[in-house]
Amino acid sequence: MRAALTRDKTLVVTEVPDPVPLDGQVLVRTLACGICGSDLHALADPDAFMETSRRSGGIPHDPRDGLVFGHEFSAEILEYGPNTQGTLPVGTKVCGPPIGLGPSGAGIVGYAPMFPGGYGELMVLTEAFVMEIPNGLDPRAAAITEPFAVAHRAVERSRIPDDAVAVVLGLGPIGLGVVATLKARGHGPVIAVDFSPARRSLAERLGADEVLDPAVASPYDRWAELGIPVSTVESLTHEILGIPTRKAVIFECVGVPGLLQQVIDGAPSGSTVMIVGVCMSDDVIMPGVSAVKELTLKGTFGTNPAQYKAALDDIAEGRIDAGSIISSTVGLDGLAGAFTELASPGAQAKIIVDPAA
């Protein structure tokens, strides 16, 4: 098959062997695949990618050794491997969480050599995690269920109260997914923050109650106006007097050094800070500030099949307009240029790869 193969720190479009479905697996033809920021980071700084994976308990495969990236996919079933149920007919359009299981081991689709991803014409997927695309949904929109499912997990793990103020920092695909998921669940106000006018416009389209350019206004200077006690003394006073206290939940969806401490400094007392952006380099924070402010710092990563299905249903049933964030489509030969464009956020939000183009 034709695929974009990682080689050193570049992508090379070449012929690679067709994957063969093993026990419990299904062979599919890729219809569409989203370009994820994780792929950009893994290709540009493979050492940091591998070290982050290793220190967090993963089994990393070196991106320089030849991987077919692409974990945000939709596809068409071609054939089933041994010991499968074959519940969905051949030709069914499917998507699913990028969880690979099989006789050769486990791995994330697109990040393990035995599970080549959607930057190739063919993939092998785990039958148990394959989901039919419902309601005639455009395969391009179905392909980006994955980042919206990651956002769904972030919102779910935040346990955000109904009356809380949500601040979403960084409006890449996952940040936009957080905005959309919060609004689909009836939360508000949701304040979306990004330097890019195009991304702020997308956040408005997905339901953000307010958008901010951090070069013009700080997202941290209006807590009192929004009815949130700023200091721990104020929060304790409310607690002692039995006064209901509104909280803030801040979703940090950027993942660059220094930003987490900015959030800690700017967050009001009692806030929850969701660490959604994956910073792959060392950073410095002051734990004492978090302790005095009684902040909850909580990480979130990936998604599970139930959360993926919930996000897919939101998209297919029109509660979330995932397709609105798609800014362009490229073939395999356009991948390298797309990576370059996405490395400098601007007008592009989500670029889709069509291996057949």
Backbone hydrogen bonds, N-H to C=O, Kabsch-Sander energy under -0.5 kcal/mol:
donor,donor_aa,acceptor,acceptor_aa,energy
3,A,14,T,-2.6
4,A,119,Y,-2.5
5,L,3,A,-0.7
5,L,12,V,-3.1
6,T,67,L,-2.5
7,R,10,T,-2.7
8,D,64,R,-1.4
10,T,7,R,-2.1
12,V,5,L,-3.0
13,V,11,L,-0.5
14,T,3,A,-2.7
14,T,12,V,-0.6
16,V,1,M,-2.9
24,G,82,P,-2.5
25,Q,22,L,-2.2
26,V,125,L,-2.5
27,L,79,E,-3.0
28,V,123,M,-2.7
29,R,76,E,-2.7
30,T,28,V,-0.5
30,T,121,E,-2.1
31,L,74,S,-2.7
32,A,74,S,-1.5
33,C,353,V,-1.6
34,G,72,E,-2.5
35,I,351,I,-1.9
36,C,34,G,-0.6
39,D,36,C,-0.9
40,L,36,C,-1.3
41,H,37,G,-2.3
42,A,38,S,-2.7
43,L,39,D,-2.2
44,A,40,L,-2.3
45,D,41,H,-2.8
49,F,45,D,-2.1
50,M,46,P,-2.7
51,E,47,D,-2.5
52,T,48,A,-2.6
53,S,49,F,-2.1
54,R,50,M,-2.9
55,R,51,E,-2.7
56,S,52,T,-1.3
57,G,54,R,-1.5
58,G,53,S,-3.1
65,D,62,D,-2.1
66,G,63,P,-0.8
67,L,63,P,-0.6
69,F,67,L,-0.8
72,E,34,G,-0.5
73,F,71,H,-0.6
74,S,32,A,-2.2
75,A,94,V,-2.9
76,E,29,R,-2.2
77,I,92,T,-2.4
78,L,27,L,-3.0
79,E,27,L,-1.5
81,G,25,Q,-2.9
91,G,77,I,-2.1
92,T,89,P,-2.0
94,V,75,A,-3.1
95,C,131,M,-2.3
96,G,73,F,-0.6
99,I,97,P,-2.2
100,G,98,P,-0.6
100,G,107,G,-2.9
101,L,99,I,-0.5
102,G,105,G,-0.5
105,G,102,G,-2.1
107,G,100,G,-2.1
109,V,98,P,-1.7
110,G,115,F,-3.0
111,Y,108,I,-2.6
112,A,115,F,-0.6
115,F,112,A,-1.9
117,G,68,V,-2.8
118,G,70,G,-2.1
119,Y,69,F,-2.2
120,G,117,G,-0.6
121,E,2,R,-1.9
123,M,28,V,-2.1
125,L,26,V,-2.5
127,E,24,G,-2.3
127,E,125,L,-0.6
129,F,126,T,-1.9
130,V,127,E,-1.4
131,M,95,C,-3.2
133,I,93,K,-2.7
137,L,134,P,-2.0
141,A,138,D,-0.7
142,A,138,D,-2.4
143,A,139,P,-2.0
144,I,140,R,-0.8
144,I,141,A,-0.6
145,T,142,A,-1.7
146,E,143,A,-0.7
148,F,144,I,-1.1
149,A,145,T,-2.5
150,V,146,E,-2.3
151,A,147,P,-2.0
152,H,148,F,-2.3
153,R,149,A,-2.3
154,A,150,V,-2.0
155,V,151,A,-2.5
156,E,152,H,-2.6
157,R,153,R,-3.1
158,S,154,A,-1.3
159,R,155,V,-0.8
159,R,156,E,-0.8
160,I,155,V,-0.7
164,A,161,P,-1.4
165,V,247,K,-2.3
166,A,164,A,-0.5
166,A,189,P,-2.4
167,V,249,V,-2.4
168,V,191,I,-3.0
169,L,167,V,-0.6
169,L,251,F,-2.8
170,G,168,V,-0.6
170,G,193,V,-2.9
176,L,172,G,-3.0
177,G,173,P,-1.9
178,V,174,I,-2.3
179,V,175,G,-2.2
180,A,176,L,-2.6
181,T,177,G,-2.7
182,L,178,V,-2.7
183,K,179,V,-2.2
184,A,180,A,-2.4
185,R,181,T,-1.5
186,G,183,K,-1.4
187,H,182,L,-2.7
191,I,166,A,-3.1
191,I,189,P,-0.5
192,A,190,V,-0.6
192,A,210,E,-2.8
193,V,168,V,-2.8
194,D,212,L,-2.0
200,R,196,S,-2.1
201,S,197,P,-2.2
202,L,198,A,-1.8
203,A,199,R,-2.1
204,E,200,R,-2.0
205,R,201,S,-2.1
206,L,202,L,-1.8
207,G,204,E,-1.6
208,A,203,A,-2.6
209,D,190,V,-1.3
210,E,190,V,-1.6
212,L,192,A,-2.7
216,V,213,D,-2.4
217,A,213,D,-2.5
221,D,218,S,-0.7
226,L,222,R,-1.7
227,G,224,A,-1.6
228,I,223,W,-2.6
235,S,231,S,-2.0
236,L,232,T,-2.9
237,T,233,V,-2.3
238,H,234,E,-2.4
239,E,235,S,-2.3
240,I,236,L,-2.8
241,L,237,T,-2.4
242,G,238,H,-0.8
242,G,239,E,-0.6
243,I,238,H,-2.7
246,R,227,G,-0.7
246,R,244,P,-0.5
249,V,165,V,-2.7
250,I,272,T,-2.7
251,F,167,V,-3.3
251,F,249,V,-0.5
252,E,250,I,-0.8
252,E,274,M,-2.7
253,C,169,L,-2.5
253,C,251,F,-1.0
259,L,256,V,-1.7
262,Q,258,G,-1.5
263,V,259,L,-2.3
264,I,260,L,-2.4
265,D,261,Q,-2.7
266,G,262,Q,-2.2
267,A,263,V,-2.2
269,S,230,V,-2.0
270,G,293,K,-2.9
271,S,268,P,-1.5
272,T,248,A,-2.0
273,V,296,T,-3.6
274,M,250,I,-3.1
274,M,272,T,-0.6
275,I,273,V,-0.6
275,I,298,K,-2.9
276,V,252,E,-1.9
276,V,274,M,-1.2
277,G,252,E,-2.9
279,C,277,G,-0.9
280,M,278,V,-0.6
289,V,286,M,-1.1
290,S,286,M,-1.1
291,A,287,P,-2.4
292,V,288,G,-2.7
293,K,289,V,-2.2
294,E,290,S,-0.5
294,E,291,A,-1.0
295,L,290,S,-2.5
296,T,271,S,-2.4
297,L,295,L,-0.6
298,K,273,V,-2.7
298,K,296,T,-0.6
300,T,275,I,-1.4
308,Y,304,N,-2.6
309,K,305,P,-2.6
310,A,306,A,-2.1
311,A,307,Q,-2.2
312,L,308,Y,-2.7
313,D,309,K,-2.5
314,D,310,A,-2.1
315,I,311,A,-2.1
316,A,312,L,-3.1
317,E,313,D,-2.3
318,G,315,I,-1.2
319,R,314,D,-1.8
320,I,314,D,-1.7
322,A,320,I,-1.4
324,S,321,D,-1.4
325,I,322,A,-1.9
326,I,323,G,-1.4
327,S,325,I,-0.5
327,S,350,K,-2.7
328,S,350,K,-1.1
330,V,352,I,-2.8
334,G,331,G,-1.4
335,L,332,L,-1.5
338,A,334,G,-2.0
339,F,335,L,-2.6
340,T,336,A,-1.8
341,E,337,G,-2.2
342,L,338,A,-2.5
343,A,339,F,-1.3
344,S,341,E,-1.2
346,G,348,Q,-0.6
350,K,325,I,-1.2
352,I,328,S,-2.6
353,V,33,C,-3.6
354,D,330,V,-2.9
357,A,354,D,-2.0
